[in-house]
Amino acid sequence: MITAIQPHSEFVEMYNIPSDRNPKFTYVVALNSKNTWTCSCPAWVWAKPRMNCKHITRVIEWRAKQNNLPAAEPAKKATRFSELEI
C-alpha cells in the first residue's frame, strides 16, 4: 500500500511504498520542487543514467488514479537521492 508522508527539505511530495520482496520494508519516493522524482531503492540509487524505477512508476500511477489524472509523466534524469530522516 502506498502512503503519503509529510514532505520536507526540497521535496514537495513524499510517499512510502513497500518492497516487493519484503512488504515490511518500505522505500521513499519523493518529488522535488524541480518536478524530478527520486527513490531510495538500490535500483534507482545506483542506476546510471537515472530513470524512473518501478516504485516511482507505481507512485505516479497511484497518484494519477487518486486525482483522476492521466498516469503518463515523462521520465526525467534526477540527481542523487538525498539522505532522508524518516
Contacts in CASP RR format, 6 or more apart in sequence:
PFRMAT RR
TARGET T0000
AUTHOR 0000-0000-0000
METHOD contacts of the structure
MODEL  1
MITAIQPHSEFVEMYNIPSDRNPKFTYVVALNSKNTWTCSCPAWVWAKPR
MNCKHITRVIEWRAKQNNLPAAEPAKKATRFSELEI
1 18 0 8 1.000
2 15 0 8 1.000
2 16 0 8 1.000
2 17 0 8 1.000
2 58 0 8 1.000
2 59 0 8 1.000
2 62 0 8 1.000
3 15 0 8 1.000
3 16 0 8 1.000
4 13 0 8 1.000
4 14 0 8 1.000
4 15 0 8 1.000
5 14 0 8 1.000
5 15 0 8 1.000
5 16 0 8 1.000
5 28 0 8 1.000
5 86 0 8 1.000
6 14 0 8 1.000
7 13 0 8 1.000
7 14 0 8 1.000
7 30 0 8 1.000
8 14 0 8 1.000
8 84 0 8 1.000
9 82 0 8 1.000
9 84 0 8 1.000
10 32 0 8 1.000
10 33 0 8 1.000
10 82 0 8 1.000
11 30 0 8 1.000
11 31 0 8 1.000
11 32 0 8 1.000
11 33 0 8 1.000
11 82 0 8 1.000
12 31 0 8 1.000
12 32 0 8 1.000
12 33 0 8 1.000
13 30 0 8 1.000
13 31 0 8 1.000
13 63 0 8 1.000
14 28 0 8 1.000
14 29 0 8 1.000
14 30 0 8 1.000
14 31 0 8 1.000
14 84 0 8 1.000
15 28 0 8 1.000
15 29 0 8 1.000
15 30 0 8 1.000
15 59 0 8 1.000
15 62 0 8 1.000
15 63 0 8 1.000
16 26 0 8 1.000
16 27 0 8 1.000
16 28 0 8 1.000
17 26 0 8 1.000
17 27 0 8 1.000
17 28 0 8 1.000
17 29 0 8 1.000
17 55 0 8 1.000
17 58 0 8 1.000
17 59 0 8 1.000
18 24 0 8 1.000
18 25 0 8 1.000
18 26 0 8 1.000
18 27 0 8 1.000
19 25 0 8 1.000
19 26 0 8 1.000
19 27 0 8 1.000
19 41 0 8 1.000
20 54 0 8 1.000
27 39 0 8 1.000
27 40 0 8 1.000
27 41 0 8 1.000
27 55 0 8 1.000
28 39 0 8 1.000
28 40 0 8 1.000
28 84 0 8 1.000
28 86 0 8 1.000
29 37 0 8 1.000
29 38 0 8 1.000
29 39 0 8 1.000
29 40 0 8 1.000
29 55 0 8 1.000
29 56 0 8 1.000
29 59 0 8 1.000
30 37 0 8 1.000
30 38 0 8 1.000
30 39 0 8 1.000
30 81 0 8 1.000
30 84 0 8 1.000
31 37 0 8 1.000
31 38 0 8 1.000
32 38 0 8 1.000
35 76 0 8 1.000
36 76 0 8 1.000
36 77 0 8 1.000
36 78 0 8 1.000
36 79 0 8 1.000
37 52 0 8 1.000
37 56 0 8 1.000
37 59 0 8 1.000
37 60 0 8 1.000
37 76 0 8 1.000
37 78 0 8 1.000
38 44 0 8 1.000
38 56 0 8 1.000
38 78 0 8 1.000
38 79 0 8 1.000
38 81 0 8 1.000
38 82 0 8 1.000
39 45 0 8 1.000
39 53 0 8 1.000
39 55 0 8 1.000
39 56 0 8 1.000
39 81 0 8 1.000
40 81 0 8 1.000
40 84 0 8 1.000
41 53 0 8 1.000
41 55 0 8 1.000
43 53 0 8 1.000
43 54 0 8 1.000
44 50 0 8 1.000
44 52 0 8 1.000
44 53 0 8 1.000
44 55 0 8 1.000
44 56 0 8 1.000
44 81 0 8 1.000
45 80 0 8 1.000
45 81 0 8 1.000
47 53 0 8 1.000
49 77 0 8 1.000
50 77 0 8 1.000
50 78 0 8 1.000
51 75 0 8 1.000
51 77 0 8 1.000
52 60 0 8 1.000
52 75 0 8 1.000
60 71 0 8 1.000
60 73 0 8 1.000
61 71 0 8 1.000
63 69 0 8 1.000
64 70 0 8 1.000
64 71 0 8 1.000
65 71 0 8 1.000
END
